[in-house]
Amino acid sequence: MICYTGDGGLYYHISELETAARLGINVVVVVNDNASLSQTQKGFGAAYGGVQRGKAHQLWRYNNVDFAAIAESMGCLGLRVERPEQIAPSLRQALAAGRPALVDVVTDLTALPPNAWG
């Protein structure tokens, strides 16, 4: 089983890594780690009249966090990916681990997918 989530989404459920390790649920969590809730950036921009001022970015940006290290501390395999060529081997390693695994894929804050709502 593979779960794909952003780092913002992972923050809501990160404790479930410990649950998976304790109960032997061999899920692989792949994290789009761009240190932000970047898909909400436009909404926050609109709330600030189109120009985010002062500390507005603190509403949707995070400090850099090593989610692989957190996963390891909870009993999971934690893999940190910082270069594109590391993705495939890390996924193979995670899928073959025989225990819960998290693949922390560090991505660019400015790389946004298209909006689903137009």
RANORNOR-V843261 format. One record per residue. RES is the residue in three letters. NEAR is the number of other C-alpha atoms within 10 Angstrom. D_FIRST is the distance of its C-alpha to the first C-alpha in Angstrom with 1 decimal. Layout:
BEGIN
RES	NEAR	D_FIRST
RES	NEAR	D_FIRST
END
This chain:
BEGIN
MET	9	0.0
ILE	14	3.8
CYS	10	6.8
TYR	14	10.1
THR	14	13.2
GLY	20	16.8
ASP	23	18.6
GLY	20	20.5
GLY	13	17.5
LEU	19	16.2
TYR	11	19.6
TYR	9	19.3
HIS	9	16.4
ILE	15	16.7
SER	13	17.8
GLU	12	14.5
LEU	26	13.6
GLU	19	16.4
THR	14	15.3
ALA	18	11.9
ALA	20	14.1
ARG	14	16.7
LEU	11	14.8
GLY	13	12.6
ILE	16	9.2
ASN	20	7.3
VAL	21	5.1
VAL	25	6.3
VAL	24	8.6
VAL	23	10.9
VAL	24	14.2
ASN	20	17.0
ASP	26	19.7
ASN	24	23.0
ALA	19	24.6
SER	23	25.2
LEU	17	24.5
SER	20	26.0
GLN	18	25.2
THR	12	27.6
GLN	17	30.3
LYS	13	32.2
GLY	12	32.4
PHE	18	33.8
GLY	15	36.1
ALA	11	37.5
ALA	12	38.1
TYR	12	40.2
GLY	10	42.2
GLY	11	40.3
VAL	12	41.1
GLN	15	39.1
ARG	10	41.7
GLY	7	42.0
LYS	7	38.8
ALA	15	37.0
HIS	15	34.2
GLN	10	33.3
LEU	12	31.8
TRP	15	29.0
ARG	17	28.9
TYR	14	27.7
ASN	9	28.7
ASN	11	26.7
VAL	14	24.2
ASP	15	22.4
PHE	23	18.9
ALA	21	18.1
ALA	16	21.1
ILE	18	20.1
ALA	24	16.7
GLU	18	18.7
SER	13	21.2
MET	20	18.7
GLY	17	17.7
CYS	27	14.6
LEU	22	14.7
GLY	23	16.0
LEU	24	16.7
ARG	19	19.1
VAL	20	19.6
GLU	13	23.0
ARG	10	23.8
PRO	10	22.1
GLU	9	22.5
GLN	13	20.3
ILE	18	17.1
ALA	11	16.3
PRO	11	17.1
SER	21	15.3
LEU	20	11.9
ARG	10	12.9
GLN	15	13.9
ALA	25	10.8
LEU	19	8.6
ALA	12	11.7
ALA	15	12.4
GLY	15	11.6
ARG	19	11.3
PRO	28	9.7
ALA	31	10.5
LEU	29	11.9
VAL	25	13.3
ASP	27	16.4
VAL	25	17.7
VAL	21	21.3
THR	16	22.5
ASP	12	25.9
LEU	14	27.0
THR	10	28.9
ALA	10	26.3
LEU	10	25.5
PRO	8	23.7
PRO	8	26.0
ASN	7	26.3
ALA	5	24.9
TRP	4	28.1
GLY	4	30.6
END
